[in-house]
Amino acid sequence: MIRKNYSPPQNLLLVSGSYGLRLGVGVEPASCSMGGVEKRGYDMKKKDIQSLFDLTGKVALITGATGGFGRVVSMGLAMAGVKVMATGRSEETLEPLVEEIEKAGGISAFSAGSPIDHEDVKRVVKDTVAKFSGIDILVTAAGVNKPGSIIEQPLREWEMIIDANVKGTWLYCKEVGKVMIDQGRGGKVILVSSTRGMLGMANYTAYSPSKGAVSLMAKSLACEWGSHRINVNAIAPTVFRTALTQWMFDDDAFYKNFLRRIPIGRLGEPEDFLGTVIFLSSKASDFMTGAILYVDGGYTAG
Ligand SMILES: NC(=O)c1ccc[n+]([C@@H]2O[C@H](COP(=O)([O-])OP(=O)(O)OC[C@H]3O[C@@H](n4cnc5c(N)ncnc54)[C@H](OP(=O)(O)O)[C@@H]3O)[C@@H](O)[C@H]2O)c1
């Protein structure tokens, strides 16, 4: 109960203020000690809040950069002031992407290579460091799916999916991790998992386990690299409209049935993916690591 005309003692005011954000008040941070625990006040101005998301001058390496997610991430990060190294298996698709980014005022370069070839991955990482003097952000947007019953699916198809999704992610983490650790300035690693990394589905005995592995790779690396200030998180989207999933949008019965399970009432568009990438790339997520962020319109909520 709050007594009328009650005026709390000054030190109590400071303590209660220590848990709120005092926006733009421009006072020195207040601190006091209570029960042996240091309590701090915060002096937060508008520019401090904006700087939480400021990515200007950072360097990002994006795999699968010309894919549905990769393209929006490459363009979006570049428009946020990030120098973007785009990679994928084909120069023919990477070159126009880089031209498009530069035309829009961003800074970008490309280095082609297969994400599942260790020598290619080493070269792409080396090219990135040579071109932009380091790497601050890695986004692994290369990946593939091919549904099929376990009875019918050929082993080589299963291996192709596991390779692209798990081995490719692992190789990029390995090589970029070395760079980030040597740089000694921390880093942000963003892996692309899927809601299927948590939920099974008929005909998904390659894809679901591969994405489960990606989610656990994020958690394992979070444990391994926390002391280097390298945050490793995974984004787990539901169905988004990209080349990978166009068949789901084209199949009316599948589409309508799937839609019923999404509280927000629509499937994702690649742009829906970007905000989470910006957040996970920025200072705003410095205390978050090993998290799986479900960007799924509520699909996994209930
Ligand atoms: N779209 C969705 O609904 C959805 C939902 C959940 C998770 N995801 C995940 O998000 C990531 C990006 O998907 P997306 O929708 O952007 O797909 P996408 O448009 O098909 O792009 C994926 C990119 O991965 C690369 N890739 C494809 N097959 C490969 C292979 N066998 N080996 C190596 N690289 C290969 C390709 O790049 P290059 O040809 O240039 O090498 C391709 O552009 C994938 O990991 C996917 O599983 C997507």
The ligand as an SDF file (V2000), in Angstrom:
LIG
                    3D

 48 52  0  0  0  0  0  0  0  0999 V2000
   12.0550  -20.5710  -46.7720 N   0  0  0  0  0  0  0  0  0  0  0  0
   11.5910  -21.1510  -45.6910 C   0  0  0  0  0  0  0  0  0  0  0  0
   10.3940  -21.2820  -45.4730 O   0  0  0  0  0  0  0  0  0  0  0  0
   12.5380  -21.6520  -44.6390 C   0  0  0  0  0  0  0  0  0  0  0  0
   11.9940  -22.0240  -43.4120 C   0  0  0  0  0  0  0  0  0  0  0  0
   12.8600  -22.4770  -42.4310 C   0  0  0  0  0  0  0  0  0  0  0  0
   14.2060  -22.5500  -42.6720 C   0  0  0  0  0  0  0  0  0  0  0  0
   14.6940  -22.1890  -43.8750 N   0  0  0  0  0  0  0  0  0  0  0  0
   16.1350  -22.2900  -44.0850 C   0  0  0  0  0  0  0  0  0  0  0  0
   16.6550  -21.0650  -44.4850 O   0  0  0  0  0  0  0  0  0  0  0  0
   17.8210  -21.2600  -45.2900 C   0  0  0  0  0  0  0  0  0  0  0  0
   17.6710  -20.4440  -46.5470 C   0  0  0  0  0  0  0  0  0  0  0  0
   16.5220  -20.9110  -47.2310 O   0  0  0  0  0  0  0  0  0  0  0  0
   15.8250  -20.1080  -48.4110 P   0  0  0  0  0  0  0  0  0  0  0  0
   14.3830  -20.2480  -48.1980 O   0  0  0  0  0  0  0  0  0  0  0  0
   16.4340  -18.7800  -48.5570 O   0  0  0  0  0  0  0  0  0  0  0  0
   16.2030  -21.0680  -49.6230 O   0  0  0  0  0  0  0  0  0  0  0  0
   16.7510  -20.7310  -51.0730 P   0  0  0  0  0  0  0  0  0  0  0  0
   16.0920  -19.5320  -51.6110 O   0  0  0  0  0  0  0  0  0  0  0  0
   16.6540  -22.0050  -51.8270 O   0  0  0  0  0  0  0  0  0  0  0  0
   18.2880  -20.3770  -50.7780 O   0  0  0  0  0  0  0  0  0  0  0  0
   19.1600  -21.2950  -50.2150 C   0  0  0  0  0  0  0  0  0  0  0  0
   20.5390  -21.1700  -50.8100 C   0  0  0  0  0  0  0  0  0  0  0  0
   21.3360  -22.2620  -50.3240 O   0  0  0  0  0  0  0  0  0  0  0  0
   22.2280  -22.7000  -51.3230 C   0  0  0  0  0  0  0  0  0  0  0  0
   22.0910  -24.1310  -51.5410 N   0  0  0  0  0  0  0  0  0  0  0  0
   21.0080  -24.7920  -52.0120 C   0  0  0  0  0  0  0  0  0  0  0  0
   21.2620  -26.1060  -52.1280 N   0  0  0  0  0  0  0  0  0  0  0  0
   22.5380  -26.2830  -51.7290 C   0  0  0  0  0  0  0  0  0  0  0  0
   23.3930  -27.4110  -51.6450 C   0  0  0  0  0  0  0  0  0  0  0  0
   22.9670  -28.6350  -51.9800 N   0  0  0  0  0  0  0  0  0  0  0  0
   24.6460  -27.2300  -51.1980 N   0  0  0  0  0  0  0  0  0  0  0  0
   25.0730  -26.0120  -50.8500 C   0  0  0  0  0  0  0  0  0  0  0  0
   24.3250  -24.8980  -50.9250 N   0  0  0  0  0  0  0  0  0  0  0  0
   23.0680  -25.0250  -51.3650 C   0  0  0  0  0  0  0  0  0  0  0  0
   21.8670  -21.9660  -52.6330 C   0  0  0  0  0  0  0  0  0  0  0  0
   22.8410  -20.9920  -52.8930 O   0  0  0  0  0  0  0  0  0  0  0  0
   23.8500  -21.1220  -54.1690 P   0  0  0  0  0  0  0  0  0  0  0  0
   23.1260  -21.8810  -55.2320 O   0  0  0  0  0  0  0  0  0  0  0  0
   24.1440  -19.7170  -54.5090 O   0  0  0  0  0  0  0  0  0  0  0  0
   25.0400  -21.8590  -53.6510 O   0  0  0  0  0  0  0  0  0  0  0  0
   20.5540  -21.2880  -52.3130 C   0  0  0  0  0  0  0  0  0  0  0  0
   20.4540  -20.0200  -52.9130 O   0  0  0  0  0  0  0  0  0  0  0  0
   17.9170  -22.7620  -45.5210 C   0  0  0  0  0  0  0  0  0  0  0  0
   18.8140  -23.3150  -44.6040 O   0  0  0  0  0  0  0  0  0  0  0  0
   16.5110  -23.2340  -45.2110 C   0  0  0  0  0  0  0  0  0  0  0  0
   16.4940  -24.5690  -44.7800 O   0  0  0  0  0  0  0  0  0  0  0  0
   13.8980  -21.7320  -44.8790 C   0  0  0  0  0  0  0  0  0  0  0  0
  1  2  1  0
  2  3  2  0
  2  4  1  0
  4  5  1  0
  4 48  2  0
  5  6  2  0
  6  7  1  0
  7  8  2  0
  8  9  1  0
  8 48  1  0
  9 10  1  0
  9 46  1  0
 10 11  1  0
 11 12  1  0
 11 44  1  0
 12 13  1  0
 13 14  1  0
 14 15  2  0
 14 16  1  0
 14 17  1  0
 17 18  1  0
 18 19  2  0
 18 20  1  0
 18 21  1  0
 21 22  1  0
 22 23  1  0
 23 24  1  0
 23 42  1  0
 24 25  1  0
 25 26  1  0
 25 36  1  0
 26 27  1  0
 26 35  1  0
 27 28  2  0
 28 29  1  0
 29 30  1  0
 29 35  2  0
 30 31  1  0
 30 32  2  0
 32 33  1  0
 33 34  2  0
 34 35  1  0
 36 37  1  0
 36 42  1  0
 37 38  1  0
 38 39  2  0
 38 40  1  0
 38 41  1  0
 42 43  1  0
 44 45  1  0
 44 46  1  0
 46 47  1  0
M  CHG  2   8   1  16  -1
M  END
$$$$
